[in-house]
């Protein structure tokens, strides 16, 4: 999807860019697939529950079919739509039995394309199959981690996961982060990559567009008082005064691993980053 640069009619527009939305074929969402979004950020009972979040434009959540459990029922893409809650576009699929569902729009999919979710479906863009039925080297997205749970890996715009190998009932995947991970072969995946790969090239240009997304301003810890942040205090611009930066609660802010799920560590063959095991 092409990106257009705005004319520099003001300082906020000078370096801003936006999408042309030429790929969208439907403006209004499907009402039967909408739910109201409840705000959980901001202040609850007078105290901030989530820092730096609040305000923003009102959104309605689109119900996306991540499980792809309409097995054997052919479907047709009827529209490509915008979703304000995610970076990828959505494809509205009409199934032969009259059901309507949203799926993540794969790169290159068009209105009128046929899709199928089945164990013996063709290896074609938008089709959902178990990893055991896919040949090695296939590019997939929206991959399950546990059979039947629904797609959890590779859901952002432009993401693609490569099936590297299959052995002893497990499939080896190379994730967009560079991590090599094993998942059961019974997990389902969608063929192709997620569309809207130009999302990372978007330049918002001004702080107001960040506020529209519900993100409030953040204050640097170095300008706070020592009682409010470990970086606070001192005369003028001073260093943090410690080996590394910390969060407001004293935890290491950089290079601190927050993963503590030892039961699934055995499925990670190579961690993301250089030299990490």
C-alpha positions as CSV (number, residue, x, y, z in Angstrom):
1,X,0.0,0.0,0.0
2,X,1.6,3.3,-1.0
3,X,2.4,6.0,1.5
4,X,1.8,9.6,0.7
5,X,3.7,12.6,2.1
6,X,1.7,15.6,3.2
7,X,2.4,19.1,2.0
8,X,4.3,21.2,4.5
9,X,1.4,23.5,5.2
10,X,2.4,23.6,8.9
11,X,5.2,22.4,11.2
12,X,3.1,19.4,12.1
13,X,2.6,18.4,8.5
14,X,6.2,19.0,7.4
15,X,7.6,15.6,8.0
16,X,4.3,13.7,8.3
17,X,3.1,10.9,6.1
18,X,0.0,8.8,5.8
19,X,-1.6,5.9,4.0
20,X,-3.5,6.3,0.8
21,X,-6.0,3.5,1.8
22,X,-6.4,2.7,-1.9
23,X,-6.6,-1.0,-1.1
24,X,-9.7,-0.6,1.1
25,X,-12.9,-1.6,-0.6
26,X,-15.4,-1.0,2.3
27,X,-15.6,1.9,4.7
28,X,-18.1,0.8,7.3
29,X,-17.3,-2.3,9.3
30,X,-19.6,-5.3,9.5
31,X,-22.0,-4.6,12.4
32,X,-22.3,-8.2,13.5
33,X,-18.6,-8.5,14.0
34,X,-18.2,-5.4,16.3
35,X,-18.0,-5.1,20.1
36,X,-17.6,-2.1,22.3
37,X,-14.2,-1.4,23.7
38,X,-14.0,-0.8,27.4
39,X,-11.3,1.7,28.6
40,X,-9.0,0.3,31.2
41,X,-6.3,2.9,31.2
42,X,-6.1,6.2,33.1
43,X,-7.3,6.5,36.7
44,X,-9.4,4.0,38.6
45,X,-10.5,4.9,42.1
46,X,-8.4,8.0,41.9
47,X,-5.1,6.3,41.1
48,X,-3.5,5.8,37.8
49,X,-3.9,2.1,36.7
50,X,-1.8,2.4,33.5
51,X,0.8,5.1,33.1
52,X,1.0,7.2,29.9
53,X,-2.3,6.0,28.6
54,X,-5.7,7.7,28.2
55,X,-7.8,9.7,25.9
56,X,-7.6,9.0,22.2
57,X,-10.2,8.4,19.6
58,X,-13.1,6.0,20.3
59,X,-12.7,2.6,18.8
60,X,-14.8,-0.5,18.3
61,X,-13.2,-3.9,18.4
62,X,-13.4,-6.1,15.3
63,X,-13.9,-9.8,16.1
64,X,-11.1,-11.5,14.2
65,X,-11.2,-15.3,13.5
66,X,-7.7,-16.4,14.7
67,X,-8.7,-20.0,15.1
68,X,-9.9,-20.6,11.5
69,X,-12.1,-23.4,12.6
70,X,-14.5,-23.4,9.6
71,X,-12.9,-26.6,8.4
72,X,-13.8,-27.7,4.9
73,X,-16.2,-24.7,4.3
74,X,-15.0,-22.6,1.3
75,X,-15.0,-18.8,1.6
76,X,-14.7,-15.8,-0.6
77,X,-13.1,-12.5,0.3
78,X,-15.8,-9.8,-0.1
79,X,-13.9,-6.7,1.3
80,X,-10.6,-5.4,2.6
81,X,-11.2,-3.2,5.6
82,X,-9.3,-0.9,8.1
83,X,-8.9,-1.9,11.7
84,X,-8.1,1.0,14.1
85,X,-6.8,-1.5,16.7
86,X,-4.1,-3.2,14.7
87,X,-1.5,-2.4,12.1
88,X,-2.7,-5.1,9.6
89,X,-5.7,-4.8,7.4
90,X,-8.7,-7.2,7.7
91,X,-10.4,-9.3,5.0
92,X,-14.1,-9.9,5.3
93,X,-14.9,-13.5,4.3
94,X,-18.3,-14.8,3.3
95,X,-18.5,-18.6,3.7
96,X,-20.7,-20.9,1.7
97,X,-22.9,-21.7,4.8
98,X,-23.7,-18.0,5.2
99,X,-21.3,-17.2,8.0
100,X,-19.2,-14.0,7.9
101,X,-15.8,-13.6,9.6
102,X,-12.8,-11.3,9.7
103,X,-9.3,-12.7,9.1
104,X,-6.0,-10.9,8.9
105,X,-5.5,-9.8,5.3
106,X,-2.5,-11.6,3.8
107,X,-0.2,-9.7,1.5
108,X,-1.6,-9.7,-2.1
109,X,-5.1,-10.9,-1.3
110,X,-7.9,-9.3,-3.4
111,X,-11.7,-9.2,-3.3
112,X,-13.1,-12.3,-5.0
113,X,-10.2,-14.6,-3.9
114,X,-11.3,-18.0,-2.6
115,X,-9.8,-19.2,0.7
116,X,-10.2,-22.5,2.6
117,X,-9.3,-23.8,6.0
118,X,-8.8,-27.6,5.9
119,X,-6.2,-30.2,6.6
120,X,-5.8,-31.0,2.9
121,X,-6.3,-27.4,1.6
122,X,-4.0,-26.2,-1.2
123,X,-0.9,-24.4,-0.2
124,X,-2.1,-21.0,-1.4
125,X,-2.3,-17.5,0.0
126,X,-4.8,-17.1,2.8
127,X,-5.5,-20.8,3.3
128,X,-5.1,-22.3,6.8
129,X,-3.5,-25.7,7.3
130,X,-1.7,-27.6,10.0
131,X,2.1,-27.2,10.0
132,X,2.4,-31.0,9.3
133,X,0.7,-30.5,5.9
134,X,3.0,-27.6,4.8
135,X,6.3,-28.2,3.0
136,X,9.5,-27.0,4.5
137,X,10.4,-23.4,3.6
138,X,6.8,-22.2,3.4
139,X,6.2,-18.6,4.6
140,X,3.3,-18.4,7.0
141,X,1.7,-16.1,9.6
142,X,-0.9,-16.2,12.4
143,X,0.6,-19.4,13.8
144,X,-0.8,-21.2,16.8
145,X,1.4,-22.2,19.7
146,X,-1.0,-24.8,21.1
147,X,-3.4,-26.6,18.7
148,X,-6.9,-25.1,18.9
149,X,-5.9,-22.0,20.8
150,X,-5.8,-19.7,17.8
151,X,-3.0,-17.8,16.0
152,X,-0.6,-16.1,18.4
153,X,2.6,-15.7,16.4
154,X,3.1,-13.4,13.4
155,X,0.0,-11.1,13.5
156,X,1.5,-7.6,12.9
157,X,1.7,-5.8,9.6
158,X,4.4,-7.3,7.4
159,X,5.2,-10.2,9.7
160,X,6.2,-13.5,8.1
161,X,7.3,-16.8,9.7
162,X,9.3,-19.4,7.9
163,X,8.9,-23.1,8.4
164,X,12.4,-24.4,8.7
165,X,12.1,-28.1,9.6
166,X,9.8,-30.8,11.0
167,X,10.9,-33.6,13.4
168,X,9.4,-35.8,16.1
169,X,6.0,-34.1,15.9
170,X,7.4,-30.6,16.2
171,X,7.9,-27.9,13.6
172,X,10.8,-25.5,13.8
173,X,9.9,-21.9,13.0
174,X,12.0,-18.8,12.4
175,X,10.1,-15.8,13.9
176,X,10.4,-12.2,12.7
177,X,12.6,-11.4,15.8
178,X,15.1,-14.0,14.7
179,X,14.1,-16.5,17.4
180,X,14.0,-20.2,16.4
181,X,11.2,-21.9,18.2
182,X,9.5,-25.3,18.1
183,X,5.7,-25.7,18.1
184,X,3.6,-28.9,17.7
185,X,2.9,-29.9,14.1
186,X,-0.8,-29.9,14.8
187,X,-0.8,-26.1,15.1
188,X,-2.5,-24.3,12.3
189,X,-0.9,-21.5,10.3
190,X,-2.1,-19.3,7.4
191,X,0.0,-19.3,4.2
192,X,1.6,-16.0,3.2
193,X,2.7,-12.9,5.0
194,X,0.6,-10.3,6.7
195,X,-0.2,-7.4,4.5
196,X,0.4,-3.6,4.9
197,X,4.2,-4.1,5.2
198,X,4.7,-0.3,4.7
199,X,3.3,0.3,8.2
200,X,6.8,0.6,9.6
201,X,7.7,3.4,7.2
202,X,4.9,5.7,8.5
203,X,6.0,9.0,10.0
204,X,3.4,10.5,12.4
205,X,5.0,14.0,12.3
206,X,3.5,15.5,15.4
207,X,2.6,14.7,18.9
208,X,-1.1,15.1,18.3
209,X,-1.3,11.9,16.2
210,X,0.2,10.0,19.1
211,X,-2.5,11.4,21.4
212,X,-5.2,10.2,19.0
213,X,-3.9,6.7,19.6
214,X,-4.4,7.0,23.3
215,X,-0.8,7.6,24.4
216,X,-0.2,10.5,26.8
217,X,3.1,12.3,27.4
218,X,5.9,10.6,29.2
219,X,8.1,12.5,31.6
220,X,11.8,11.6,31.9
221,X,12.9,10.2,35.2
222,X,16.1,12.4,35.2
223,X,13.9,15.5,35.7
224,X,11.9,14.1,38.6
225,X,12.7,14.2,42.3
226,X,14.6,11.3,44.0
227,X,11.4,10.3,45.8
228,X,9.6,9.8,42.4
229,X,12.3,8.1,40.3
230,X,15.7,6.5,40.8
231,X,17.1,8.8,38.2
232,X,15.8,11.9,39.9
233,X,17.7,14.6,41.8
234,X,21.1,16.3,41.3
235,X,22.1,19.7,40.1
236,X,21.6,20.4,36.4
237,X,21.9,17.5,33.9
238,X,23.4,14.6,35.8
239,X,23.9,11.0,35.0
240,X,21.6,8.3,36.4
241,X,24.3,7.6,39.0
242,X,24.1,3.8,38.7
243,X,25.6,1.1,36.4
244,X,22.4,1.1,34.2
245,X,19.0,2.8,33.9
246,X,16.2,1.7,36.0
247,X,12.4,1.8,36.0
248,X,10.5,3.9,38.5
249,X,10.3,0.8,40.7
250,X,14.0,0.1,40.7
251,X,14.1,-2.7,38.1
252,X,16.8,-2.7,35.3
253,X,15.3,-0.9,32.3
254,X,17.7,-2.2,29.6
255,X,18.8,-5.8,29.0
256,X,16.6,-7.2,31.8
257,X,14.8,-10.3,30.8
258,X,11.2,-10.6,32.0
259,X,10.6,-14.1,30.7
260,X,10.2,-16.6,33.5
261,X,8.3,-19.4,31.8
262,X,10.6,-22.4,32.4
263,X,8.0,-24.9,31.3
264,X,8.3,-23.7,27.6
265,X,12.0,-22.8,27.6
266,X,12.8,-26.2,26.0
267,X,10.9,-25.2,22.8
268,X,13.2,-22.2,22.2
269,X,16.1,-23.4,20.0
270,X,17.7,-20.0,19.6
271,X,16.7,-16.8,21.4
272,X,16.4,-13.5,19.6
273,X,19.5,-11.3,19.6
274,X,23.1,-12.1,19.0
275,X,24.7,-14.9,20.9
276,X,21.7,-15.6,23.1
277,X,20.8,-19.2,23.9
